[in-house]
Amino acid sequence: MPRPVTTMHGSWERHFDEAQCESEALLRADPDFADAHELLGDLLMAQGQASVAIPHYREALRIEPEFGGADLGLGSALVAVGDAAGAVPHLQNLSREWPVPEGHEMA
């Protein structure tokens, strides 16, 4: 089991690299594993690679059309690359997929 991260740069990079390699291995074994596509998208986003993450989120949603995490990731990635209009439908899907509990609505 990996040790907790103790420094900001080197340890985080190593853990991202390991997680990315594991996600890619999962996708080689099962290209229709939506969770692995979403995780790989999240890892790429965390490294500032929004344009590379977008196809992984899109593939996760092709496999599981109501995958809230992939809608959130894709919406965020689209905003990051300057496509706010393209992000809107994915972010709107979240209100259906993850409804706000009664009494917690925004004013």
ZITAPE-V651762 format. One record per residue. N is the residue number from 1. RES is the residue in one letter. PSI is psi in whole degrees, -180 to 180 (none if undefined). BURIAL is + if it has 24 or more other C-alpha atoms within 12 Angstrom, else -. Layout:
N/RES/PSI/BURIAL ; N/RES/PSI/BURIAL
This chain:
1/M/135/- ; 2/P/146/- ; 3/R/155/- ; 4/P/151/- ; 5/V/128/- ; 6/T/-20/- ; 7/T/154/- ; 8/M/-43/- ; 9/H/-67/- ; 10/G/-46/- ; 11/S/-42/- ; 12/W/-45/- ; 13/E/-43/- ; 14/R/-43/- ; 15/H/-38/+ ; 16/F/-45/+ ; 17/D/-44/- ; 18/E/-46/- ; 19/A/-38/+ ; 20/Q/-43/+ ; 21/C/-42/- ; 22/E/-41/- ; 23/S/-44/+ ; 24/E/-37/+ ; 25/A/-41/- ; 26/L/-40/- ; 27/L/-31/- ; 28/R/-38/- ; 29/A/-36/- ; 30/D/91/- ; 31/P/-16/- ; 32/D/25/- ; 33/F/94/+ ; 34/A/-40/+ ; 35/D/-37/+ ; 36/A/-37/+ ; 37/H/-44/+ ; 38/E/-43/+ ; 39/L/-44/+ ; 40/L/-40/+ ; 41/G/-44/+ ; 42/D/-42/+ ; 43/L/-42/+ ; 44/L/-41/+ ; 45/M/-43/+ ; 46/A/-22/+ ; 47/Q/9/- ; 48/G/22/- ; 49/Q/59/- ; 50/A/-44/+ ; 51/S/-29/+ ; 52/V/-29/+ ; 53/A/-32/+ ; 54/I/-49/+ ; 55/P/-30/+ ; 56/H/-42/+ ; 57/Y/-42/+ ; 58/R/-41/+ ; 59/E/-40/+ ; 60/A/-41/+ ; 61/L/-30/+ ; 62/R/-41/- ; 63/I/-45/- ; 64/E/90/- ; 65/P/-22/- ; 66/E/36/+ ; 67/F/97/+ ; 68/G/-40/+ ; 69/G/-37/+ ; 70/A/-37/+ ; 71/D/-44/+ ; 72/L/-46/+ ; 73/G/-45/+ ; 74/L/-44/+ ; 75/G/-44/+ ; 76/S/-42/+ ; 77/A/-41/+ ; 78/L/-40/+ ; 79/V/-42/- ; 80/A/-31/- ; 81/V/7/- ; 82/G/13/- ; 83/D/66/- ; 84/A/-38/- ; 85/A/-39/- ; 86/G/-25/- ; 87/A/-29/+ ; 88/V/-51/- ; 89/P/-34/- ; 90/H/-39/+ ; 91/L/-33/+ ; 92/Q/-34/- ; 93/N/-29/+ ; 94/L/-35/+ ; 95/S/-27/- ; 96/R/-40/- ; 97/E/-36/- ; 98/W/76/- ; 99/P/148/- ; 100/V/130/- ; 101/P/146/- ; 102/E/135/- ; 103/G/-6/- ; 104/H/14/- ; 105/E/152/- ; 106/M/144/- ; 107/A/none/-
